Amino acid sequence: MNDDRFFERLRGDAAPLRYEPDALMLTRLTARVRERVAAQPTVESFLARWFRPLAMSLGVLALAATLGVQWYERTQQPTLEAAMSADPVEISMDGNTYTVSR
């Protein structure tokens, strides 16, 4: 099931594509990695790493809530109060007509 020659050919074909740094570049890379590992994060960077995603999440949540409220208000059937205030109600008593509206 496993073709050993295929993997050998694949390794041979990929050999020129590998990046193998020389001694000077290897020293620079290791120094840069050690510097970043040893560096203590400042308070500002610590807060920025936590606050930015939190602020973005809250912003998206607020946007979703706003859109949800707008959608709910547009698709909601008119209530009795809205229907009564839209059309005036006429009441007739003793030959007199009274109009009730807001």
Backbone as XML, in Angstrom:
<?xml version="1.0"?>
<chain id="A" units="angstrom">
  <residue number="1" name="MET">
    <atom name="N" x="0.812" y="-1.180" z="0.000"/>
    <atom name="CA" x="0.000" y="0.000" z="0.000"/>
    <atom name="C" x="0.867" y="1.260" z="0.000"/>
  </residue>
  <residue number="2" name="ASN">
    <atom name="N" x="2.062" y="1.139" z="0.531"/>
    <atom name="CA" x="2.958" y="2.277" z="0.636"/>
    <atom name="C" x="4.073" y="2.114" z="-0.398"/>
  </residue>
  <residue number="3" name="ASP">
    <atom name="N" x="4.191" y="3.056" z="-1.310"/>
    <atom name="CA" x="5.207" y="2.992" z="-2.356"/>
    <atom name="C" x="6.437" y="3.750" z="-1.877"/>
  </residue>
  <residue number="4" name="ASP">
    <atom name="N" x="7.477" y="3.042" z="-1.465"/>
    <atom name="CA" x="8.679" y="3.663" z="-0.911"/>
    <atom name="C" x="9.423" y="4.485" z="-1.960"/>
  </residue>
  <residue number="5" name="ARG">
    <atom name="N" x="9.425" y="4.021" z="-3.198"/>
    <atom name="CA" x="10.135" y="4.761" z="-4.240"/>
    <atom name="C" x="9.492" y="6.109" z="-4.501"/>
  </residue>
  <residue number="6" name="PHE">
    <atom name="N" x="8.171" y="6.181" z="-4.363"/>
    <atom name="CA" x="7.491" y="7.459" z="-4.565"/>
    <atom name="C" x="7.990" y="8.497" z="-3.566"/>
  </residue>
  <residue number="7" name="PHE">
    <atom name="N" x="8.068" y="8.111" z="-2.301"/>
    <atom name="CA" x="8.531" y="9.049" z="-1.284"/>
    <atom name="C" x="9.998" y="9.410" z="-1.478"/>
  </residue>
  <residue number="8" name="GLU">
    <atom name="N" x="10.813" y="8.467" z="-1.908"/>
    <atom name="CA" x="12.220" y="8.763" z="-2.181"/>
    <atom name="C" x="12.344" y="9.763" z="-3.329"/>
  </residue>
  <residue number="9" name="ARG">
    <atom name="N" x="11.559" y="9.565" z="-4.383"/>
    <atom name="CA" x="11.581" y="10.514" z="-5.508"/>
    <atom name="C" x="11.074" y="11.886" z="-5.067"/>
  </residue>
  <residue number="10" name="LEU">
    <atom name="N" x="10.042" y="11.895" z="-4.246"/>
    <atom name="CA" x="9.498" y="13.155" z="-3.758"/>
    <atom name="C" x="10.529" y="13.913" z="-2.928"/>
  </residue>
  <residue number="11" name="ARG">
    <atom name="N" x="11.233" y="13.210" z="-2.057"/>
    <atom name="CA" x="12.294" y="13.856" z="-1.268"/>
    <atom name="C" x="13.414" y="14.369" z="-2.169"/>
  </residue>
  <residue number="12" name="GLY">
    <atom name="N" x="13.766" y="13.580" z="-3.161"/>
    <atom name="CA" x="14.828" y="13.993" z="-4.085"/>
    <atom name="C" x="14.428" y="15.215" z="-4.900"/>
  </residue>
  <residue number="13" name="ASP">
    <atom name="N" x="13.176" y="15.244" z="-5.349"/>
    <atom name="CA" x="12.710" y="16.389" z="-6.132"/>
    <atom name="C" x="12.577" y="17.642" z="-5.271"/>
  </residue>
  <residue number="14" name="ALA">
    <atom name="N" x="12.260" y="17.467" z="-3.989"/>
    <atom name="CA" x="12.062" y="18.616" z="-3.114"/>
    <atom name="C" x="13.363" y="19.120" z="-2.499"/>
  </residue>
  <residue number="15" name="ALA">
    <atom name="N" x="14.438" y="18.384" z="-2.631"/>
    <atom name="CA" x="15.705" y="18.782" z="-2.011"/>
    <atom name="C" x="16.180" y="20.165" z="-2.452"/>
  </residue>
  <residue number="16" name="PRO">
    <atom name="N" x="16.109" y="20.528" z="-3.744"/>
    <atom name="CA" x="16.565" y="21.875" z="-4.114"/>
    <atom name="C" x="15.653" y="22.986" z="-3.579"/>
  </residue>
  <residue number="17" name="LEU">
    <atom name="N" x="14.442" y="22.643" z="-3.194"/>
    <atom name="CA" x="13.509" y="23.658" z="-2.704"/>
    <atom name="C" x="13.667" y="23.948" z="-1.221"/>
  </residue>
  <residue number="18" name="ARG">
    <atom name="N" x="14.394" y="23.101" z="-0.519"/>
    <atom name="CA" x="14.584" y="23.302" z="0.916"/>
    <atom name="C" x="15.450" y="24.532" z="1.168"/>
  </residue>
  <residue number="19" name="TYR">
    <atom name="N" x="15.112" y="25.214" z="2.268"/>
    <atom name="CA" x="15.915" y="26.364" z="2.668"/>
    <atom name="C" x="16.810" y="25.938" z="3.813"/>
  </residue>
  <residue number="20" name="GLU">
    <atom name="N" x="18.076" y="25.916" z="3.553"/>
    <atom name="CA" x="19.043" y="25.590" z="4.587"/>
    <atom name="C" x="19.968" y="26.788" z="4.740"/>
  </residue>
  <residue number="21" name="PRO">
    <atom name="N" x="19.786" y="27.536" z="5.834"/>
    <atom name="CA" x="20.579" y="28.761" z="6.006"/>
    <atom name="C" x="22.042" y="28.444" z="6.303"/>
  </residue>
  <residue number="22" name="ASP">
    <atom name="N" x="22.883" y="29.394" z="5.923"/>
    <atom name="CA" x="24.297" y="29.251" z="6.231"/>
    <atom name="C" x="24.515" y="29.582" z="7.717"/>
  </residue>
  <residue number="23" name="ALA">
    <atom name="N" x="25.734" y="29.522" z="8.180"/>
    <atom name="CA" x="26.034" y="29.692" z="9.604"/>
    <atom name="C" x="25.654" y="31.092" z="10.098"/>
  </residue>
  <residue number="24" name="LEU">
    <atom name="N" x="25.933" y="32.111" z="9.292"/>
    <atom name="CA" x="25.623" y="33.481" z="9.696"/>
    <atom name="C" x="24.107" y="33.689" z="9.816"/>
  </residue>
  <residue number="25" name="MET">
    <atom name="N" x="23.364" y="33.216" z="8.842"/>
    <atom name="CA" x="21.912" y="33.380" z="8.876"/>
    <atom name="C" x="21.300" y="32.540" z="10.008"/>
  </residue>
  <residue number="26" name="LEU">
    <atom name="N" x="21.854" y="31.380" z="10.259"/>
    <atom name="CA" x="21.373" y="30.547" z="11.348"/>
    <atom name="C" x="21.594" y="31.229" z="12.696"/>
  </residue>
  <residue number="27" name="THR">
    <atom name="N" x="22.727" y="31.893" z="12.847"/>
    <atom name="CA" x="23.000" y="32.637" z="14.082"/>
    <atom name="C" x="22.005" y="33.780" z="14.242"/>
  </residue>
  <residue number="28" name="ARG">
    <atom name="N" x="21.726" y="34.493" z="13.172"/>
    <atom name="CA" x="20.762" y="35.597" z="13.237"/>
    <atom name="C" x="19.361" y="35.097" z="13.600"/>
  </residue>
  <residue number="29" name="LEU">
    <atom name="N" x="18.957" y="34.002" z="12.961"/>
    <atom name="CA" x="17.626" y="33.460" z="13.242"/>
    <atom name="C" x="17.488" y="33.021" z="14.696"/>
  </residue>
  <residue number="30" name="THR">
    <atom name="N" x="18.488" y="32.311" z="15.196"/>
    <atom name="CA" x="18.403" y="31.855" z="16.587"/>
    <atom name="C" x="18.428" y="33.026" z="17.553"/>
  </residue>
  <residue number="31" name="ALA">
    <atom name="N" x="19.220" y="34.067" z="17.254"/>
    <atom name="CA" x="19.248" y="35.245" z="18.123"/>
    <atom name="C" x="17.905" y="35.958" z="18.118"/>
  </residue>
  <residue number="32" name="ARG">
    <atom name="N" x="17.293" y="36.067" z="16.961"/>
    <atom name="CA" x="15.986" y="36.728" z="16.868"/>
    <atom name="C" x="14.907" y="35.943" z="17.617"/>
  </residue>
  <residue number="33" name="VAL">
    <atom name="N" x="14.951" y="34.605" z="17.493"/>
    <atom name="CA" x="13.968" y="33.779" z="18.201"/>
    <atom name="C" x="14.176" y="33.879" z="19.703"/>
  </residue>
  <residue number="34" name="ARG">
    <atom name="N" x="15.418" y="33.813" z="20.152"/>
    <atom name="CA" x="15.694" y="33.929" z="21.588"/>
    <atom name="C" x="15.275" y="35.289" z="22.133"/>
  </residue>
  <residue number="35" name="GLU">
    <atom name="N" x="15.490" y="36.347" z="21.350"/>
    <atom name="CA" x="15.097" y="37.691" z="21.784"/>
    <atom name="C" x="13.580" y="37.788" z="21.972"/>
  </residue>
  <residue number="36" name="ARG">
    <atom name="N" x="12.836" y="37.242" z="21.035"/>
    <atom name="CA" x="11.371" y="37.315" z="21.141"/>
    <atom name="C" x="10.839" y="36.438" z="22.259"/>
  </residue>
  <residue number="37" name="VAL">
    <atom name="N" x="11.493" y="35.306" z="22.518"/>
    <atom name="CA" x="11.055" y="34.434" z="23.604"/>
    <atom name="C" x="11.370" y="35.064" z="24.955"/>
  </residue>
  <residue number="38" name="ALA">
    <atom name="N" x="12.528" y="35.693" z="25.074"/>
    <atom name="CA" x="12.959" y="36.266" z="26.346"/>
    <atom name="C" x="12.297" y="37.607" z="26.650"/>
  </residue>
  <residue number="39" name="ALA">
    <atom name="N" x="11.764" y="38.275" z="25.646"/>
    <atom name="CA" x="11.176" y="39.603" z="25.858"/>
    <atom name="C" x="9.923" y="39.490" z="26.709"/>
  </residue>
  <residue number="40" name="GLN">
    <atom name="N" x="9.848" y="40.294" z="27.764"/>
    <atom name="CA" x="8.671" y="40.338" z="28.621"/>
    <atom name="C" x="7.645" y="41.273" z="27.984"/>
  </residue>
  <residue number="41" name="PRO">
    <atom name="N" x="6.396" y="40.844" z="27.915"/>
    <atom name="CA" x="5.384" y="41.723" z="27.316"/>
    <atom name="C" x="5.098" y="42.908" z="28.246"/>
  </residue>
  <residue number="42" name="THR">
    <atom name="N" x="4.893" y="44.053" z="27.647"/>
    <atom name="CA" x="4.558" y="45.236" z="28.432"/>
    <atom name="C" x="3.065" y="45.205" z="28.751"/>
  </residue>
  <residue number="43" name="VAL">
    <atom name="N" x="2.667" y="46.068" z="29.654"/>
    <atom name="CA" x="1.262" y="46.143" z="30.039"/>
    <atom name="C" x="0.417" y="46.549" z="28.833"/>
  </residue>
  <residue number="44" name="GLU">
    <atom name="N" x="0.935" y="47.484" z="28.039"/>
    <atom name="CA" x="0.189" y="47.944" z="26.869"/>
    <atom name="C" x="-0.040" y="46.815" z="25.869"/>
  </residue>
  <residue number="45" name="SER">
    <atom name="N" x="1.006" y="46.041" z="25.613"/>
    <atom name="CA" x="0.844" y="44.956" z="24.637"/>
    <atom name="C" x="-0.076" y="43.870" z="25.189"/>
  </residue>
  <residue number="46" name="PHE">
    <atom name="N" x="0.007" y="43.597" z="26.490"/>
    <atom name="CA" x="-0.875" y="42.610" z="27.092"/>
    <atom name="C" x="-2.330" y="43.044" z="26.992"/>
  </residue>
  <residue number="47" name="LEU">
    <atom name="N" x="-2.603" y="44.307" z="27.326"/>
    <atom name="CA" x="-3.975" y="44.813" z="27.235"/>
    <atom name="C" x="-4.463" y="44.852" z="25.791"/>
  </residue>
  <residue number="48" name="ALA">
    <atom name="N" x="-3.587" y="45.236" z="24.875"/>
    <atom name="CA" x="-3.979" y="45.300" z="23.465"/>
    <atom name="C" x="-4.332" y="43.918" z="22.931"/>
  </residue>
  <residue number="49" name="ARG">
    <atom name="N" x="-3.572" y="42.902" z="23.346"/>
    <atom name="CA" x="-3.867" y="41.553" z="22.877"/>
    <atom name="C" x="-5.214" y="41.060" z="23.381"/>
  </residue>
  <residue number="50" name="TRP">
    <atom name="N" x="-5.649" y="41.519" z="24.554"/>
    <atom name="CA" x="-6.929" y="41.088" z="25.108"/>
    <atom name="C" x="-8.067" y="42.023" z="24.744"/>
  </residue>
  <residue number="51" name="PHE">
    <atom name="N" x="-7.801" y="43.303" z="24.667"/>
    <atom name="CA" x="-8.890" y="44.259" z="24.487"/>
    <atom name="C" x="-9.389" y="44.328" z="23.051"/>
  </residue>
  <residue number="52" name="ARG">
    <atom name="N" x="-8.514" y="44.237" z="22.093"/>
    <atom name="CA" x="-8.935" y="44.340" z="20.690"/>
    <atom name="C" x="-9.936" y="43.255" z="20.303"/>
  </residue>
  <residue number="53" name="PRO">
    <atom name="N" x="-9.665" y="41.988" z="20.571"/>
    <atom name="CA" x="-10.672" y="40.975" z="20.225"/>
    <atom name="C" x="-11.955" y="41.123" z="21.041"/>
  </residue>
  <residue number="54" name="LEU">
    <atom name="N" x="-11.821" y="41.518" z="22.299"/>
    <atom name="CA" x="-12.999" y="41.705" z="23.130"/>
    <atom name="C" x="-13.862" y="42.843" z="22.603"/>
  </residue>
  <residue number="55" name="ALA">
    <atom name="N" x="-13.238" y="43.960" z="22.239"/>
    <atom name="CA" x="-13.980" y="45.099" z="21.696"/>
    <atom name="C" x="-14.635" y="44.741" z="20.367"/>
  </residue>
  <residue number="56" name="MET">
    <atom name="N" x="-13.934" y="43.996" z="19.551"/>
    <atom name="CA" x="-14.510" y="43.608" z="18.264"/>
    <atom name="C" x="-15.698" y="42.668" z="18.475"/>
  </residue>
  <residue number="57" name="SER">
    <atom name="N" x="-15.584" y="41.740" z="19.409"/>
    <atom name="CA" x="-16.696" y="40.831" z="19.684"/>
    <atom name="C" x="-17.914" y="41.589" z="20.191"/>
  </residue>
  <residue number="58" name="LEU">
    <atom name="N" x="-17.699" y="42.529" z="21.093"/>
    <atom name="CA" x="-18.815" y="43.316" z="21.600"/>
    <atom name="C" x="-19.426" y="44.189" z="20.508"/>
  </residue>
  <residue number="59" name="GLY">
    <atom name="N" x="-18.602" y="44.717" z="19.628"/>
    <atom name="CA" x="-19.116" y="45.506" z="18.512"/>
    <atom name="C" x="-19.975" y="44.677" z="17.572"/>
  </residue>
  <residue number="60" name="VAL">
    <atom name="N" x="-19.524" y="43.481" z="17.268"/>
    <atom name="CA" x="-20.306" y="42.591" z="16.402"/>
    <atom name="C" x="-21.606" y="42.198" z="17.084"/>
  </residue>
  <residue number="61" name="LEU">
    <atom name="N" x="-21.551" y="41.947" z="18.390"/>
    <atom name="CA" x="-22.757" y="41.613" z="19.140"/>
    <atom name="C" x="-23.749" y="42.775" z="19.139"/>
  </residue>
  <residue number="62" name="ALA">
    <atom name="N" x="-23.250" y="44.000" z="19.311"/>
    <atom name="CA" x="-24.131" y="45.170" z="19.282"/>
    <atom name="C" x="-24.746" y="45.354" z="17.897"/>
  </residue>
  <residue number="63" name="LEU">
    <atom name="N" x="-23.963" y="45.144" z="16.856"/>
    <atom name="CA" x="-24.483" y="45.256" z="15.493"/>
    <atom name="C" x="-25.561" y="44.202" z="15.231"/>
  </residue>
  <residue number="64" name="ALA">
    <atom name="N" x="-25.321" y="42.979" z="15.673"/>
    <atom name="CA" x="-26.312" y="41.918" z="15.489"/>
    <atom name="C" x="-27.594" y="42.229" z="16.262"/>
  </residue>
  <residue number="65" name="ALA">
    <atom name="N" x="-27.456" y="42.774" z="17.473"/>
    <atom name="CA" x="-28.641" y="43.128" z="18.256"/>
    <atom name="C" x="-29.418" y="44.250" z="17.591"/>
  </residue>
  <residue number="66" name="THR">
    <atom name="N" x="-28.724" y="45.248" z="17.068"/>
    <atom name="CA" x="-29.391" y="46.358" z="16.386"/>
    <atom name="C" x="-30.146" y="45.874" z="15.154"/>
  </residue>
  <residue number="67" name="LEU">
    <atom name="N" x="-29.485" y="45.038" z="14.366"/>
    <atom name="CA" x="-30.149" y="44.505" z="13.174"/>
    <atom name="C" x="-31.328" y="43.616" z="13.546"/>
  </residue>
  <residue number="68" name="GLY">
    <atom name="N" x="-31.194" y="42.861" z="14.624"/>
    <atom name="CA" x="-32.293" y="42.011" z="15.071"/>
    <atom name="C" x="-33.493" y="42.819" z="15.536"/>
  </residue>
  <residue number="69" name="VAL">
    <atom name="N" x="-33.251" y="43.901" z="16.264"/>
    <atom name="CA" x="-34.354" y="44.747" z="16.724"/>
    <atom name="C" x="-35.040" y="45.415" z="15.544"/>
  </residue>
  <residue number="70" name="GLN">
    <atom name="N" x="-34.268" y="45.899" z="14.579"/>
    <atom name="CA" x="-34.852" y="46.523" z="13.393"/>
    <atom name="C" x="-35.697" y="45.524" z="12.615"/>
  </residue>
  <residue number="71" name="TRP">
    <atom name="N" x="-35.188" y="44.316" z="12.435"/>
    <atom name="CA" x="-35.943" y="43.292" z="11.717"/>
    <atom name="C" x="-37.224" y="42.948" z="12.455"/>
  </residue>
  <residue number="72" name="TYR">
    <atom name="N" x="-37.140" y="42.825" z="13.781"/>
    <atom name="CA" x="-38.315" y="42.479" z="14.583"/>
    <atom name="C" x="-39.377" y="43.566" z="14.490"/>
  </residue>
  <residue number="73" name="GLU">
    <atom name="N" x="-38.950" y="44.824" z="14.530"/>
    <atom name="CA" x="-39.920" y="45.925" z="14.460"/>
    <atom name="C" x="-40.578" y="46.011" z="13.086"/>
  </residue>
  <residue number="74" name="ARG">
    <atom name="N" x="-39.863" y="45.687" z="12.050"/>
    <atom name="CA" x="-40.438" y="45.768" z="10.701"/>
    <atom name="C" x="-41.380" y="44.613" z="10.399"/>
  </residue>
  <residue number="75" name="THR">
    <atom name="N" x="-41.100" y="43.440" z="10.954"/>
    <atom name="CA" x="-41.939" y="42.284" z="10.645"/>
    <atom name="C" x="-43.061" y="42.088" z="11.643"/>
  </residue>
  <residue number="76" name="GLN">
    <atom name="N" x="-43.108" y="42.857" z="12.700"/>
    <atom name="CA" x="-44.137" y="42.721" z="13.724"/>
    <atom name="C" x="-45.475" y="43.230" z="13.198"/>
  </residue>
  <residue number="77" name="GLN">
    <atom name="N" x="-46.544" y="42.511" z="13.520"/>
    <atom name="CA" x="-47.887" y="42.936" z="13.148"/>
    <atom name="C" x="-48.259" y="44.169" z="13.976"/>
  </residue>
  <residue number="78" name="PRO">
    <atom name="N" x="-49.054" y="45.072" z="13.400"/>
    <atom name="CA" x="-49.437" y="46.254" z="14.180"/>
    <atom name="C" x="-50.271" y="45.857" z="15.397"/>
  </residue>
  <residue number="79" name="THR">
    <atom name="N" x="-50.005" y="46.503" z="16.501"/>
    <atom name="CA" x="-50.726" y="46.193" z="17.733"/>
    <atom name="C" x="-52.069" y="46.905" z="17.740"/>
  </residue>
  <residue number="80" name="LEU">
    <atom name="N" x="-52.882" y="46.616" z="18.714"/>
    <atom name="CA" x="-54.205" y="47.217" z="18.832"/>
    <atom name="C" x="-54.090" y="48.722" z="19.028"/>
  </residue>
  <residue number="81" name="GLU">
    <atom name="N" x="-53.118" y="49.123" z="19.837"/>
    <atom name="CA" x="-52.927" y="50.562" z="20.086"/>
    <atom name="C" x="-52.544" y="51.285" z="18.801"/>
  </residue>
  <residue number="82" name="ALA">
    <atom name="N" x="-51.670" y="50.698" z="18.007"/>
    <atom name="CA" x="-51.262" y="51.326" z="16.754"/>
    <atom name="C" x="-52.427" y="51.371" z="15.769"/>
  </residue>
  <residue number="83" name="ALA">
    <atom name="N" x="-53.234" y="50.305" z="15.742"/>
    <atom name="CA" x="-54.375" y="50.277" z="14.834"/>
    <atom name="C" x="-55.412" y="51.310" z="15.238"/>
  </residue>
  <residue number="84" name="MET">
    <atom name="N" x="-55.619" y="51.490" z="16.524"/>
    <atom name="CA" x="-56.609" y="52.461" z="16.983"/>
    <atom name="C" x="-56.134" y="53.890" z="16.769"/>
  </residue>
  <residue number="85" name="SER">
    <atom name="N" x="-54.850" y="54.137" z="16.906"/>
    <atom name="CA" x="-54.373" y="55.507" z="16.722"/>
    <atom name="C" x="-54.294" y="55.877" z="15.247"/>
  </residue>
  <residue number="86" name="ALA">
    <atom name="N" x="-54.206" y="54.885" z="14.359"/>
    <atom name="CA" x="-54.116" y="55.173" z="12.935"/>
    <atom name="C" x="-55.463" y="55.620" z="12.380"/>
  </residue>
  <residue number="87" name="ASP">
    <atom name="N" x="-56.543" y="54.930" z="12.737"/>
    <atom name="CA" x="-57.874" y="55.273" z="12.244"/>
    <atom name="C" x="-58.714" y="55.815" z="13.398"/>
  </residue>
  <residue number="88" name="PRO">
    <atom name="N" x="-59.288" y="56.986" z="13.225"/>
    <atom name="CA" x="-60.133" y="57.521" z="14.305"/>
    <atom name="C" x="-61.405" y="56.685" z="14.461"/>
  </residue>
  <residue number="89" name="VAL">
    <atom name="N" x="-61.850" y="56.569" z="15.686"/>
    <atom name="CA" x="-63.049" y="55.793" z="15.988"/>
    <atom name="C" x="-64.225" y="56.759" z="16.104"/>
  </residue>
  <residue number="90" name="GLU">
    <atom name="N" x="-65.312" y="56.443" z="15.410"/>
    <atom name="CA" x="-66.504" y="57.280" z="15.469"/>
    <atom name="C" x="-67.574" y="56.584" z="16.295"/>
  </residue>
  <residue number="91" name="ILE">
    <atom name="N" x="-68.111" y="57.310" z="17.251"/>
    <atom name="CA" x="-69.163" y="56.777" z="18.118"/>
    <atom name="C" x="-70.397" y="57.654" z="17.930"/>
  </residue>
  <residue number="92" name="SER">
    <atom name="N" x="-71.534" y="57.010" z="17.676"/>
    <atom name="CA" x="-72.789" y="57.753" z="17.511"/>
    <atom name="C" x="-73.688" y="57.487" z="18.719"/>
  </residue>
  <residue number="93" name="MET">
    <atom name="N" x="-74.132" y="58.577" z="19.364"/>
    <atom name="CA" x="-75.042" y="58.467" z="20.506"/>
    <atom name="C" x="-76.067" y="59.600" z="20.417"/>
  </residue>
  <residue number="94" name="ASP">
    <atom name="N" x="-77.340" y="59.261" z="20.512"/>
    <atom name="CA" x="-78.420" y="60.257" z="20.482"/>
    <atom name="C" x="-78.354" y="61.152" z="19.266"/>
  </residue>
  <residue number="95" name="GLY">
    <atom name="N" x="-77.940" y="60.633" z="18.144"/>
    <atom name="CA" x="-77.896" y="61.431" z="16.937"/>
    <atom name="C" x="-76.631" y="62.249" z="16.800"/>
  </residue>
  <residue number="96" name="ASN">
    <atom name="N" x="-75.804" y="62.282" z="17.794"/>
    <atom name="CA" x="-74.531" y="63.003" z="17.734"/>
    <atom name="C" x="-73.410" y="62.008" z="17.395"/>
  </residue>
  <residue number="97" name="THR">
    <atom name="N" x="-72.444" y="62.445" z="16.608"/>
    <atom name="CA" x="-71.303" y="61.619" z="16.235"/>
    <atom name="C" x="-70.078" y="62.197" z="16.918"/>
  </residue>
  <residue number="98" name="TYR">
    <atom name="N" x="-69.418" y="61.323" z="17.646"/>
    <atom name="CA" x="-68.177" y="61.713" z="18.330"/>
    <atom name="C" x="-67.020" y="60.972" z="17.700"/>
  </residue>
  <residue number="99" name="THR">
    <atom name="N" x="-65.932" y="61.665" z="17.478"/>
    <atom name="CA" x="-64.707" y="61.053" z="16.906"/>
    <atom name="C" x="-63.661" y="60.954" z="17.987"/>
  </residue>
  <residue number="100" name="VAL">
    <atom name="N" x="-63.154" y="59.770" z="18.186"/>
    <atom name="CA" x="-62.109" y="59.545" z="19.186"/>
    <atom name="C" x="-60.815" y="59.264" z="18.438"/>
  </residue>
  <residue number="101" name="SER">
    <atom name="N" x="-59.829" y="60.106" z="18.675"/>
    <atom name="CA" x="-58.494" y="59.902" z="18.084"/>
    <atom name="C" x="-57.480" y="60.519" z="19.018"/>
  </residue>
  <residue number="102" name="ARG">
    <atom name="N" x="-56.268" y="60.313" z="18.766"/>
    <atom name="CA" x="-55.208" y="60.848" z="19.609"/>
    <atom name="C" x="-54.961" y="62.278" z="19.340"/>
  </residue>
</chain>
